[in-house]
Amino acid sequence: MPLRGRQSAGSHSSKASPEHIRERLFELAGNLSWTWIEAAQRPFSMLDSMTWEATNHSPRATVRTAGPERLAASAGDPHFLKVLATAETAVRDAGRAKRWFPKSHRGRDARLRVAYYCSEFAIHESMQQYSGGLGVLAGDHLKSAENLGVPLVGVGLLYQHGYYRQQFEADGRTRVLYPRYNFADYPMEDTGVVIGCPIGRRRVKARIMKLRLGQTPILLLDTDLPGATSEDRILTEGLYKGEPGLRMRQQILLGVGGVMALEAMGERVTVHHLNEGHAAFATLERVARLVEQGVDLEKAQRKVRDTTVFTTHTPVPAGHDRYEPRAAAIAMSSVLKRAGITPGAFADLGRECPGDKSESLCMTVLALRSAAHVNGVANLHGEISREMWHGVHPEVYHVDDVPIGSITNGIHPGTWLDPAAAEFWRRHIGLRPETARPTTPAWSKATGVDREEAWNLRNQLRARLVGFLRARAVRQSTARGESPSSVLSAGGIFQEDALTIGFARRFATYKRAPLIFRDRKRLAAILNDPQRPVQIVFAGKAHPRDTDGQDFARTIHRMSRQPEFIGKVLLLEEYDMRIGRELTSGCDVWLNTPIRPHEASGTSGMKPPMHLGVNCSILDGWWPEGFDGKNGFAIEGHPVRRGDAARDAADATALYEVLEDSLIPEFFDRSRSGVPKRWIQRALRSAATIPDPFSTHRMVSDYVAEAYLPANRG
């Protein structure tokens, strides 16, 4: 929808009325390009900064709750009108900008249209439709596709209460809260189209809701309809909830229902991209449609396979969805009957060893057998995936020849680059964040930036983070009903000049969040050196049923209350995109301690380098590709014996040695002007070597070249 506001700010001031201002703000909020265009967010924070914060930066909620007097004040404020006009111009110019894909591709390639299926999409913190990294990656993927002009449509589910809201009890136990979101605050359109998705012997009705990221739509299915049964409503109640049978039915809705939604909306898709195996049932619905058109089953399966892209994200066998074959066949009976696929053949499509009736149906195996273009999400993950799924390809002798490649993940620069940092890089290296290209050579100039000015930026970002953490600590303390003295103490935690380490990610056990506490005495000595102060902030969620992961959070909470760590260690409640942006822009060090090779990729560590932060990580996921010996730190433990305990002990010792021998001395070794020259040199090299190759602009262009166009031609 084109934005208004073509008049000058002066003409607005003579004509503006409260209702006119409301209409313009709602129109600005209606397209999600504001999520990465900072200028487009300013009018909402100006309208009511308190509501803007209280609603987790929701434009529609901020406008909806604004009273007539506030709108009238804004309508009569020339500065507000100028900011609003600037926002409208920024969004309009972004929509009109020439894009890479249309300029670079002609003929048949130009007719590409990708359907991107994912169980979660993280677009903005005000829309809690995500749990963690998979959703963040999906949201960033769609945003870069929009910026680059790659024709794509997202397909997902609309959850009534998203994942869950996290609180900690006084003893650190996780309290799981399920809020019900008001979709009136989402910039979402009810298309008026309802599909009937076959699940078992019934057709489940789902309405199609639509979000827009610029010109890129996201179709979300919602079964919470008037007159619907509780069995149907629960399908879109929450993300990753319930027993396996419910999860399987959700995945039928995502895959089969997703294909139906695309057709109902008139989307002429040429390539179907399954982001993780959750939507693998989509391939069977597509086969059924071709068979109904008279195509031979074998040819239909080949056609679907040739035009399907599958990205796997899980390097641990236990992390892949598996279902009892008979139950899955009953739930998919209508689709299988239309396709002419027997229950036995269906089960074998999802088994590593076809014919082995003791084996369950695995969604990842079904996706592997149904896609000609398969990739992991980092080079190391590609290697692990080829080893893990060699059995699916018995015709391949050598594991290196298993047809699974790799396209390393990235991050969307516009979403994660702090506006102040963006202005810094614009001045110093000529960065143009608003111009999307597969590569951004300007980052390579970062090593030439003045050290003192770079250090000033790092100090400013850290100081802002400390203010944010103090405010959050006070909020948490107040919510737990703690004493006035405890609340007062929470407001004074952390130092603005202390080396600040961040650890924020899903609290899965393999990520080993508490590893740094393995030797409490040694860590206490590190954190409590008055000449070299160090502090650590943690954030993350475990799955509501992952009691081990929740115990990790409880351990960190308990550690933060120990006398030697009070004021030096903080565990934040909740973990959303807002907290992610604050931490990745403000922390000096980004810590990552997974069990190698269990981290498929990870993307949080790709964000600090844009803000002169550095990574300190196990060589897992994307870090083996990013680390060059000079742009961060590697943790390389060498256990002297086998076993989990020996491995953890070795990795913890290696971490302490990196901190004590290299990282902390570099940070506090200052010149006469107070600049840590060696540290800043490493931080600038981090900025020069990581943001460009680890952006979703590069990633999406790789998908175009290595997967989308080959599938489109197929």
Phi and psi in degrees as a GROMACS rama.xvg file:
@    title "Ramachandran Plot"
@    xaxis  label "Phi"
@    yaxis  label "Psi"
@TYPE xy
-67.9329  143  PRO-2
-85.7064  148.779  LEU-3
-81.0512  -163.482  ARG-4
88.5116  30.1228  GLY-5
-79.8111  -15.1062  ARG-6
-75.0124  167.638  GLN-7
-75.5035  163.188  SER-8
-60.496  -34.551  ALA-9
-65.0781  -42.1823  GLY-10
-67.193  -32.3425  SER-11
-61.7172  -41.4376  HIS-12
-64.0493  -25.6123  SER-13
-86.9428  -16.8499  SER-14
-116.498  -16.7363  LYS-15
-63.4902  139.664  ALA-16
-127.36  160.836  SER-17
-54.9062  -42.4057  PRO-18
-68.1919  -36.3222  GLU-19
-64.5709  -41.6207  HIS-20
-62.7137  -43.9827  ILE-21
-58.4267  -44.5867  ARG-22
-62.1648  -43.8526  GLU-23
-65.4459  -39.0764  ARG-24
-67.8191  -41.8154  LEU-25
-63.0976  -37.983  PHE-26
-66.2049  -41.1425  GLU-27
-63.4976  -38.0771  LEU-28
-75.2556  -14.5824  ALA-29
-73.0158  -17.8735  GLY-30
-118.819  128.188  ASN-31
-73.1603  8.2962  LEU-32
-63.0783  -19.1408  SER-33
-63.882  -19.1591  TRP-34
-68.1277  -20.5719  THR-35
-122.501  1.50788  TRP-36
-106.896  100.979  ILE-37
-59.0796  -38.4486  GLU-38
-61.2871  -28.028  ALA-39
-76.8344  -11.1579  ALA-40
-92.2196  -19.59  GLN-41
-62.8449  -41.3023  ARG-42
-58.6204  -33.6225  PRO-43
-73.0131  -40.869  PHE-44
-68.4853  -31.5586  SER-45
-70.3871  -37.4017  MET-46
-59.4062  -46.2359  LEU-47
-161.853  93.7571  ASP-48
-65.0006  -33.3037  SER-49
-68.9289  -44.1748  MET-50
-67.1444  -38.4237  THR-51
-55.4818  -43.9031  TRP-52
-71.7301  -43.9017  GLU-53
-65.4547  -28.6417  ALA-54
-94.2987  12.8304  THR-55
58.2814  42.2327  ASN-56
66.4698  47.8786  HIS-57
-96.8856  111.603  SER-58
-60.6641  -46.9602  PRO-59
-65.2855  -40.7333  ARG-60
-65.3409  -37.8271  ALA-61
-64.139  -43.283  THR-62
-71.7826  -41.4088  VAL-63
-61.1652  -36.091  ARG-64
-92.0214  -3.14523  THR-65
-73.159  128.861  ALA-66
-78.7468  167.233  GLY-67
-57.8486  -36.5057  PRO-68
-67.6925  -36.0691  GLU-69
-70.3375  -41.874  ARG-70
-64.317  -37.9643  LEU-71
-64.5802  -41.0153  ALA-72
-62.2312  -41.9811  ALA-73
-66.3405  -39.5466  SER-74
-63.4469  -27  ALA-75
-97.6449  8.02654  GLY-76
-103.106  107.591  ASP-77
-57.7198  -35.1121  PRO-78
-67.9356  -42.4794  HIS-79
-59.956  -44.67  PHE-80
-62.7202  -35.545  LEU-81
-67.4356  -43.0443  LYS-82
-63.0497  -41.1493  VAL-83
-64.4281  -43.7867  LEU-84
-62.8193  -39.3049  ALA-85
-62.769  -41.2234  THR-86
-62.7004  -45.1866  ALA-87
-62.6636  -40.2046  GLU-88
-65.799  -41.3796  THR-89
-61.788  -43.5182  ALA-90
-68.2007  -41.7851  VAL-91
-64.5428  -42.852  ARG-92
-65.1551  -37.9872  ASP-93
-63.2088  -38.1623  ALA-94
-69.2536  -27.6705  GLY-95
-92.4423  -9.07495  ARG-96
-61.0474  142.691  ALA-97
-69.5807  139.946  LYS-98
-115.601  154.626  ARG-99
-62.8493  -48.2577  TRP-100
-64.8369  -50.5039  PHE-101
-61.1317  -31.6184  PRO-102
-74.2478  -26.5008  LYS-103
-101.984  -11.4156  SER-104
-131.417  134.097  HIS-105
-129.953  175.199  ARG-106
63.0456  -136.822  GLY-107
-62.3306  -35.3321  ARG-108
-60.9322  -33.2845  ASP-109
-68.5837  -16.0502  ALA-110
-89.0303  8.08946  ARG-111
-57.7175  137.082  LEU-112
-146.696  114.689  ARG-113
-102.406  131.991  VAL-114
-98.5028  124.22  ALA-115
-113.206  105.915  TYR-116
-93.8611  133.127  TYR-117
-154.835  146.959  CYS-118
-77.1496  -12.5656  SER-119
-150.552  146.204  GLU-120
-134.017  121.832  PHE-121
-100.747  101.484  ALA-122
-100.136  -40.8278  ILE-123
-162.633  154.639  HIS-124
-64.7092  -20.9227  GLU-125
-78.4265  -6.18634  SER-126
-125.136  93.0903  MET-127
-82.4811  73.6606  GLN-128
-114.949  36.4423  GLN-129
-153.525  158.164  TYR-130
-110.862  -32.5173  SER-131
-176.808  -136.108  GLY-132
-59.8901  -38.253  GLY-133
-61.7555  -44.2374  LEU-134
-68.6037  -39.3268  GLY-135
-62.986  -43.3381  VAL-136
-61.1638  -42.6791  LEU-137
-64.2694  -44.1452  ALA-138
-62.9721  -43.4314  GLY-139
-64.7797  -36.5749  ASP-140
-60.1378  -47.8628  HIS-141
-65.641  -38.1062  LEU-142
-65.4219  -41.803  LYS-143
-69.0914  -35.8724  SER-144
-59.149  -42.1409  ALA-145
-63.915  -47.5475  GLU-146
-61.9019  -37.0123  ASN-147
-86.9868  -10.4746  LEU-148
80.6157  21.6174  GLY-149
-79.6119  120.13  VAL-150
-67.2176  114.538  PRO-151
-149.949  146.903  LEU-152
-131.851  129.548  VAL-153
-84.1127  148.648  GLY-154
-133.247  124.725  VAL-155
-157.992  -164.928  GLY-156
-116.761  152.677  LEU-157
-106.066  113.371  LEU-158
-97.0134  133.024  TYR-159
-62.7645  -38.5915  GLN-160
-128.788  24.8216  HIS-161
58.6119  -132.792  GLY-162
-89.6087  -88.1135  TYR-163
-168.593  161.952  TYR-164
-98  138.119  ARG-165
-107.85  131.14  GLN-166
-131.709  157.929  GLN-167
-113.05  133.548  PHE-168
-69.0148  172.63  GLU-169
-60.1148  -27.9323  ALA-170
-95.6669  7.12262  ASP-171
93.1795  -3.08063  GLY-172
-67.7805  146.416  ARG-173
-80.9404  129.459  THR-174
-103.551  119.685  ARG-175
-95.3677  121.379  VAL-176
-117.182  138.907  LEU-177
-118.01  88.4038  TYR-178
-74.0806  154.496  PRO-179
-106.178  118.145  ARG-180
-81.1617  148.078  TYR-181
-90.1623  105.175  ASN-182
-70.1455  -8.60311  PHE-183
-65.4706  -19.8883  ALA-184
-90.6474  -0.723463  ASP-185
-92.492  137.963  TYR-186
-76.1072  69.2302  PRO-187
-124.912  143.011  MET-188
-108.48  130.758  GLU-189
-83.574  111.951  ASP-190
-70.5417  -15.7228  THR-191
80.0232  1.23019  GLY-192
-98.4119  131.501  VAL-193
-122.407  132.223  VAL-194
-107.447  162.843  ILE-195
-118.083  99.1244  GLY-196
-85.2072  124.233  CYS-197
-73.875  120.069  PRO-198
-132.248  109.851  ILE-199
66.8163  -131.481  GLY-200
-92.4621  2.98088  ARG-201
-117.174  161.524  ARG-202
-111.008  119.403  ARG-203
-91.4228  124.223  VAL-204
-78.8107  137.277  LYS-205
-142.228  129.665  ALA-206
-85.5586  152.689  ARG-207
-101.581  116.272  ILE-208
-103.506  152.158  MET-209
-133.499  131.707  LYS-210
-107.554  156.301  LEU-211
-128.753  126.561  ARG-212
-106.6  93.3756  LEU-213
64.0697  -119.793  GLY-214
-98.3114  4.17396  GLN-215
-97.4301  116.225  THR-216
-88.3115  152.969  PRO-217
-122.628  121.613  ILE-218
-96.7323  123.983  LEU-219
-120.819  129.046  LEU-220
-91.7149  137.37  LEU-221
-132.383  121.416  ASP-222
-102.293  4.87452  THR-223
-83.6468  73.2462  ASP-224
-110.817  153.63  LEU-225
-57.1021  131.698  PRO-226
84.7948  -6.17138  GLY-227
-72.0466  150.655  ALA-228
-74.1392  160.16  THR-229
-62.6382  -31.4658  SER-230
-63.5251  -35.724  GLU-231
-79.8905  -41.8391  ASP-232
-60.0482  -36.1229  ARG-233
-67.1447  -16.6587  ILE-234
-62.3437  -31.2669  LEU-235
-120.085  31.0004  THR-236
-75.3475  -48.654  GLU-237
-151.201  165.617  GLY-238
-92.6141  125.852  LEU-239
57.874  43.5407  TYR-240
-108.656  159.154  LYS-241
83.3697  -179.113  GLY-242
-79.3814  169.717  GLU-243
-56.6036  -36.0095  PRO-244
-61.5332  -41.2674  GLY-245
-66.1799  -43.3603  LEU-246
-60.6604  -39.9542  ARG-247
-64.2772  -42.8012  MET-248
-65.3975  -36.6367  ARG-249
-60.6331  -39.5561  GLN-250
-73.7658  -26.8936  GLN-251
-67.4433  -43.343  ILE-252
-60.6627  -42.765  LEU-253
-64.3987  -47.8241  LEU-254
-79.7437  -62.4936  GLY-255
-65.8271  -48.3276  VAL-256
-63.2751  -33.6114  GLY-257
-63.1683  -42.4522  GLY-258
-62.7644  -42.5724  VAL-259
-63.5485  -39.4824  MET-260
-64.4301  -41.3685  ALA-261
-60.1745  -43.9939  LEU-262
-66.4415  -42.8524  GLU-263
-62.3627  -30.3648  ALA-264
-91.2877  3.91482  MET-265
73.2104  23.4925  GLY-266
-79.0095  120.147  GLU-267
-92.5939  78.7093  ARG-268
-81.8712  137.714  VAL-269
-109.08  -21.6233  THR-270
-137  135.91  VAL-271
-113.82  121.724  HIS-272
-110.287  115.786  HIS-273
-93.2637  108.831  LEU-274
-89.6037  94.71  ASN-275
81.3645  164.817  GLU-276
-78.7824  0.0334059  GLY-277
-58.9448  -29.6672  HIS-278
-102.835  19.1698  ALA-279
-61.8087  -25.7231  ALA-280
-63.065  -17.2282  PHE-281
-57.8923  -35.2154  ALA-282
-64.7667  -34.4462  THR-283
-73.0421  -37.2496  LEU-284
-63.3144  -38.3639  GLU-285
-67.5549  -38.8266  ARG-286
-61.3646  -45.2005  VAL-287
-58.9811  -39.7401  ALA-288
-66.684  -39.1839  ARG-289
-67.4075  -40.7392  LEU-290
-62.2865  -40.9052  VAL-291
-63.1167  -24.4263  GLU-292
-85.9046  1.65417  GLN-293
99.2236  6.15939  GLY-294
-80.0982  137.269  VAL-295
-58.7914  142.606  ASP-296
-55.4637  -45.7244  LEU-297
-63.6524  -42.0209  GLU-298
-67.2323  -36.8004  LYS-299
-64.0374  -42.8593  ALA-300
-64.551  -38.3662  GLN-301
-67.3696  -40.9946  ARG-302
-62.0867  -45.2395  LYS-303
-63.5389  -42.9071  VAL-304
-62.3229  -43.6808  ARG-305
-64.7431  -24.3523  ASP-306
-109.666  19.3323  THR-307
-116.999  134.016  THR-308
-112.09  135.569  VAL-309
-129.973  126.698  PHE-310
-111.085  120.828  THR-311
-99.2781  141.733  THR-312
-120.394  -0.867944  HIS-313
-118.89  112.186  THR-314
-90.3564  8.00125  PRO-315
-114.27  123.063  VAL-316
-53.033  -37.3507  PRO-317
-69.945  -12.947  ALA-318
-87.2194  5.6778  GLY-319
-103.899  135.387  HIS-320
-66.1881  130.642  ASP-321
-132.713  138.933  ARG-322
-131.292  154.622  TYR-323
-66.5545  124.594  GLU-324
-57.783  -40.6042  PRO-325
-65.4114  -42.9751  ARG-326
-62.9171  -39.8311  ALA-327
-66.5954  -39.3207  ALA-328
-65.0495  -38.6137  ALA-329
-65.4764  -44.2797  ILE-330
-65.1801  -30.8605  ALA-331
-101.648  14.2586  MET-332
-57.8816  -41.313  SER-333
-63.8029  -44.001  SER-334
-66.4226  -43.3731  VAL-335
-64.1145  -39.6012  LEU-336
-63.3179  -43.6418  LYS-337
-64.6369  -34.7114  ARG-338
-82.0649  -16.683  ALA-339
75.4754  31.5002  GLY-340
-106.477  126.014  ILE-341
-75.4437  156.684  THR-342
-56.0288  -37.4075  PRO-343
-65.6547  -44.1975  GLY-344
-64.8124  -37.1352  ALA-345
-62.0689  -46.3474  PHE-346
-61.3168  -40.345  ALA-347
-67.2083  -28.0808  ASP-348
-62.1679  -26.4564  LEU-349
-105.3  11.6737  GLY-350
-109.398  141.056  ARG-351
-65.7315  -35.0825  GLU-352
-117.697  89.358  CYS-353
-53.706  137.208  PRO-354
95.7337  -15.7157  GLY-355
-82.9727  97.7391  ASP-356
-70.8153  -9.97299  LYS-357
-82.7396  -10.5189  SER-358
-91.6177  138.801  GLU-359
-79.3764  173.134  SER-360
-90.361  122.741  LEU-361
-105.701  127.107  CYS-362
-64.2208  -33.8594  MET-363
-67.0735  -41.7788  THR-364
-64.3489  -40.9144  VAL-365
-58.8765  -42.8484  LEU-366
-67.13  -39.3969  ALA-367
-61.85  -40.4783  LEU-368
-75.739  -15.379  ARG-369
-107.857  3.40833  SER-370
-130.267  132.528  ALA-371
-85.6627  -15.9854  ALA-372
-122.257  103.616  HIS-373
-125.001  137.884  VAL-374
-146.314  148.869  ASN-375
-87.1059  -176.448  GLY-376
-114.613  15.1221  VAL-377
-165.702  161.291  ALA-378
-59.0295  -45.7079  ASN-379
-64.1051  -40.908  LEU-380
-64.6597  -34.9094  HIS-381
-60.8505  -42.8484  GLY-382
-62.1476  -46.2883  GLU-383
-62.6826  -40.6238  ILE-384
-65.5811  -37.8453  SER-385
-64.8806  -38.7801  ARG-386
-68.1097  -44.3834  GLU-387
-63.7308  -38.6384  MET-388
-109.593  22.3035  TRP-389
-58.407  -34.8715  HIS-390
-65.0507  -20.8015  GLY-391
-73.5927  -18.3393  VAL-392
-124.256  68.9835  HIS-393
-64.7093  -18.8814  PRO-394
-72.4326  -14.0133  GLU-395
-95.5341  122.078  VAL-396
-76.7283  -50.3442  TYR-397
-97.3051  137.087  HIS-398
-60.2773  -30.5565  VAL-399
-65.7129  -18.5151  ASP-400
-93.4315  -0.873238  ASP-401
-60.0299  130.173  VAL-402
-75.8658  62.7924  PRO-403
-130.689  116.542  ILE-404
-96.5737  -156.954  GLY-405
-150.334  137.806  SER-406
-129.853  109.86  ILE-407
-69.3198  137.16  THR-408
-61.3067  168.453  ASN-409
-150.806  -173.14  GLY-410
-127.515  154.32  ILE-411
-84.2011  113.679  HIS-412
-57.5063  -42.3293  PRO-413
-62.7849  -32.6701  GLY-414
-76.2795  -37.3262  THR-415
-106.888  -12.5382  TRP-416
-82.8085  117.71  LEU-417
-59.8034  137.247  ASP-418
-56.671  -37.9155  PRO-419
-66.8054  -40.058  ALA-420
-66.342  -37.1321  ALA-421
-60.5359  -42.6656  ALA-422
-65.9587  -36.507  GLU-423
-60.5275  -49.2  PHE-424
-70.3883  -30.8564  TRP-425
-61.1759  -42.5654  ARG-426
-71.0944  -39.4264  ARG-427
-94.5785  -29.4599  HIS-428
-127.845  5.15762  ILE-429
72.7758  25.5025  GLY-430
-65.117  139.174  LEU-431
-123.011  83.7339  ARG-432
-61.4102  -25.9215  PRO-433
-76.1865  -11.0539  GLU-434
-100.364  113.277  THR-435
-94.3077  125.329  ALA-436
-140.013  158.507  ARG-437
-57.6745  -32.0381  PRO-438
-128.473  153.131  THR-439
-128.981  84.6699  THR-440
-60.2644  -21.3714  PRO-441
-56.4003  -31.0485  ALA-442
-60.05  -28.9176  TRP-443
-64.0869  -15.8567  SER-444
-83.4259  -3.4013  LYS-445
-60.4384  -31.6516  ALA-446
-65.6896  -15.6933  THR-447
-92.3927  2.18383  GLY-448
-71.9284  144.814  VAL-449
-56.7497  128.57  ASP-450
-63.9426  -40.7553  ARG-451
-67.0329  -40.5851  GLU-452
-68.5864  -36.924  GLU-453
-63.2835  -41.5624  ALA-454
-65.2878  -36.2813  TRP-455
-62.317  -42.6829  ASN-456
-61.7236  -44.7155  LEU-457
-60.2303  -42.1294  ARG-458
-65.2196  -39.8708  ASN-459
-66.483  -42.1238  GLN-460
-67.4896  -39.2851  LEU-461
-65.5533  -42.2294  ARG-462
-61.6635  -40.6437  ALA-463
-63.9628  -40.9697  ARG-464
-61.1872  -43.5026  LEU-465
-59.8904  -41.2419  VAL-466
-61.4282  -41.5788  GLY-467
-63.6736  -43.6272  PHE-468
-66.7765  -38.3055  LEU-469
-62.8127  -43.2711  ARG-470
-63.356  -41.5575  ALA-471
-67.436  -38.9892  ARG-472
-63.5249  -40.0988  ALA-473
-64.0472  -43.3012  VAL-474
-61.1056  -44.0849  ARG-475
-64.9304  -43.1151  GLN-476
-63.6939  -42.2723  SER-477
-64.2565  -43.2576  THR-478
-64.7014  -26.2491  ALA-479
-87.3022  0.781004  ARG-480
70.2174  31.5211  GLY-481
-76.1201  166.841  GLU-482
-66.6596  157.51  SER-483
-55.5695  -36.343  PRO-484
-67.6804  -35.8807  SER-485
-67.5626  -40.2984  SER-486
-63.6673  -41.6142  VAL-487
-62.7399  -41.674  LEU-488
-64.0866  -37.8211  SER-489
-60.8679  -31.091  ALA-490
-76.0564  -4.66663  GLY-491
-117.867  12.4148  GLY-492
-70.3864  158.691  ILE-493
65.7116  155.656  PHE-494
-118.318  144.974  GLN-495
-71.6566  -21.2521  GLU-496
-106.67  8.00364  ASP-497
-85.8573  146.924  ALA-498
-60.2806  121.31  LEU-499
-112.023  119.505  THR-500
-104.88  134.988  ILE-501
-117.093  138.533  GLY-502
-134.37  106.786  PHE-503
-142.071  115.793  ALA-504
-173.872  177.012  ARG-505
-59.3526  138.198  ARG-506
-85.405  55.4768  PHE-507
-77.7808  147.812  ALA-508
-64.0326  -32.5885  THR-509
-68.6115  -15.9648  TYR-510
-81.1546  -13.321  LYS-511
52.0537  54.2171  ARG-512
-54.5226  -40.2007  ALA-513
-83.7047  8.53367  PRO-514
-55.6346  -37.1317  LEU-515
-66.3824  -15.9971  ILE-516
-92.0034  7.94136  PHE-517
-59.7262  -38.8746  ARG-518
-116.009  91.8596  ASP-519
-61.3965  -40.0911  ARG-520
-64.6375  -42.8939  LYS-521
-67.2866  -41.3911  ARG-522
-65.8355  -40.7773  LEU-523
-59.4625  -38.893  ALA-524
-64.7319  -36.491  ALA-525
-67.3723  -46.0714  ILE-526
-75.7723  -24.8195  LEU-527
-106.045  17.1786  ASN-528
-73.7793  113.242  ASP-529
-64.7893  -23.0325  PRO-530
-83.942  -21.9205  GLN-531
-138.055  72.4929  ARG-532
-68.5128  137.778  PRO-533
-132.03  144.036  VAL-534
-142.192  152.729  GLN-535
-131.254  132.353  ILE-536
-117.315  134.326  VAL-537
-116.95  147.684  PHE-538
-153.739  148.799  ALA-539
161.563  163.023  GLY-540
-125.835  146.563  LYS-541
-103.738  157.705  ALA-542
-58.8944  144.379  HIS-543
-53.6522  -25.4797  PRO-544
-100.617  -0.260879  ARG-545
-88.285  84.803  ASP-546
-66.9767  -31.6358  THR-547
-65.7644  -43.3633  ASP-548
-63.8866  -38.9191  GLY-549
-65.972  -33.7473  GLN-550
-64.485  -34.2969  ASP-551
-60.9481  -45.5727  PHE-552
-61.6959  -39.9975  ALA-553
-64.7193  -36.9294  ARG-554
-61.8704  -45.6559  THR-555
-65.2207  -40.2193  ILE-556
-59.2575  -43.8739  HIS-557
-64.6602  -41.1968  ARG-558
-62.3391  -38.9349  MET-559
-65.6276  -17.2497  SER-560
-95.85  -4.51614  ARG-561
-72.7668  144.319  GLN-562
-52.735  -40.2409  PRO-563
-73.5299  -12.4629  GLU-564
-116.245  -4.70327  PHE-565
-61.2483  129.882  ILE-566
80.3178  -5.5064  GLY-567
-112.003  -19.5298  LYS-568
-130.323  131.293  VAL-569
-132.361  134.601  LEU-570
-110.729  115.712  LEU-571
-81.6139  143.643  LEU-572
-80.5838  150.966  GLU-573
66.0481  157.398  GLU-574
-152.958  100.966  TYR-575
-127.839  -173.675  ASP-576
-65.1908  -32.9201  MET-577
-62.9363  -50.7853  ARG-578
-61.9084  -39.4631  ILE-579
-58.5662  -43.5475  GLY-580
-65.6272  -42.8147  ARG-581
-62.3142  -44.1543  GLU-582
-72.3852  -44.4179  LEU-583
-70.3648  -23.3575  THR-584
-88.1255  -27.3656  SER-585
-98.6127  -24.5632  GLY-586
-75.7597  145.264  CYS-587
-78.446  -34.9726  ASP-588
-129.718  135.483  VAL-589
-109.462  114.266  TRP-590
-95.9202  136.243  LEU-591
-143.907  119.929  ASN-592
-130.032  51.2742  THR-593
-73.9414  163.765  PRO-594
-77.983  114.049  ILE-595
-70.1464  135.972  ARG-596
-108.647  52.6037  PRO-597
-84.8613  -13.008  HIS-598
-88.7136  110.034  GLU-599
-59.6685  -53.0852  ALA-600
-145.631  -64.384  SER-601
79.4633  142.845  GLY-602
-130.173  -14.0549  THR-603
-60.3346  -36.2208  SER-604
-70.1864  -11.117  GLY-605
-78.8566  -12.0567  MET-606
-89.367  -41.2047  LYS-607
-57.2898  -37.2302  PRO-608
-56.4128  -29.143  PRO-609
-68.0914  -14.4623  MET-610
-118.257  21.401  HIS-611
63.3072  32.4371  LEU-612
-98.2222  159.298  GLY-613
-125.23  154.709  VAL-614
-91.2336  142.694  ASN-615
-130.259  105.001  CYS-616
-146.651  150.66  SER-617
-58.1474  145.201  ILE-618
-78.0446  75.954  LEU-619
-138.259  164.721  ASP-620
62.1374  -130.474  GLY-621
-80.8014  -18.5333  TRP-622
-63.0374  -33.7411  TRP-623
-58.7704  -27.4836  PRO-624
-82.6924  -31.2553  GLU-625
-86.5891  -32.3689  GLY-626
-76.5607  128.777  PHE-627
-120.089  9.44292  ASP-628
92.4866  -16.046  GLY-629
-126.363  -5.12414  LYS-630
-113.132  18.3533  ASN-631
167.054  -157.919  GLY-632
-134.802  142.165  PHE-633
-109.959  137.396  ALA-634
-101.467  112.928  ILE-635
-126.73  92.1975  GLU-636
-82.8395  149.067  GLY-637
-130.114  88.224  HIS-638
-63.8436  142.725  PRO-639
-88.4431  -11.8055  VAL-640
-145.358  169.735  ARG-641
-80.8843  161.573  ARG-642
116.846  154.396  GLY-643
-62.3061  -41.37  ASP-644
-63.6579  -42.4085  ALA-645
-65.5919  -40.9413  ALA-646
-62.1221  -48.046  ARG-647
-63.1455  -39.855  ASP-648
-63.6039  -42.6765  ALA-649
-65.8864  -41.9689  ALA-650
-67.9358  -38.813  ASP-651
-64.0578  -43.0428  ALA-652
-61.6773  -42.9978  THR-653
-62.3306  -38.2823  ALA-654
-63.6537  -47.2013  LEU-655
-59.6078  -40.3548  TYR-656
-65.9343  -40.1945  GLU-657
-61.6942  -45.1785  VAL-658
-62.7255  -47.5752  LEU-659
-75.0974  -37.9864  GLU-660
-93.5782  -26.759  ASP-661
-126.42  -60.0562  SER-662
-63.5901  -55.1951  LEU-663
-66.2498  -44.4874  ILE-664
-58.2981  -40.1206  PRO-665
-62.3432  -41.9374  GLU-666
-66.4555  -35.1199  PHE-667
-102.218  2.24144  PHE-668
-84.7255  98.0044  ASP-669
-105.981  149.352  ARG-670
-78.8225  178.618  SER-671
-60.9312  -28.0792  ARG-672
-86.7743  1.93553  SER-673
88.0496  12.8233  GLY-674
-99.5782  128.602  VAL-675
-80.2856  90.6653  PRO-676
-62.3453  -42.3304  LYS-677
-65.7125  -40.4163  ARG-678
-62.9811  -48.1862  TRP-679
-65.5526  -35.3687  ILE-680
-60.7714  -42.6302  GLN-681
-66.625  -41.2854  ARG-682
-65.3414  -39.414  ALA-683
-69.3145  -36.0785  LEU-684
-66.1661  -36.26  ARG-685
-59.7382  -43.9941  SER-686
-66.1047  -33.315  ALA-687
-76.2136  -24.4224  ALA-688
-112.831  -14.1377  THR-689
-107.817  -48.5428  ILE-690
-58.067  -35.6308  PRO-691
-70.228  -57.166  ASP-692
-72.8299  -16.5204  PRO-693
-112.46  44.6165  PHE-694
-108.858  155.812  SER-695
-72.8859  -15.8046  THR-696
-61.4142  -48.5251  HIS-697
-64.155  -44.1349  ARG-698
-59.9078  -48.6893  MET-699
-64.8496  -37.3142  VAL-700
-64.8346  -33.4232  SER-701
-65.7208  -42.0574  ASP-702
-60.7011  -39.9402  TYR-703
-59.8435  -50.1533  VAL-704
-72.454  -40.8089  ALA-705
-96.5708  -16.5257  GLU-706
-133.732  -54.9038  ALA-707
-64.5316  -50.4143  TYR-708
-67.8594  -42.5197  LEU-709
-58.9297  -39.9972  PRO-710
-68.6984  -38.6244  ALA-711
-62.8349  -37.3992  ASN-712
-75.3089  -19.3241  ARG-713
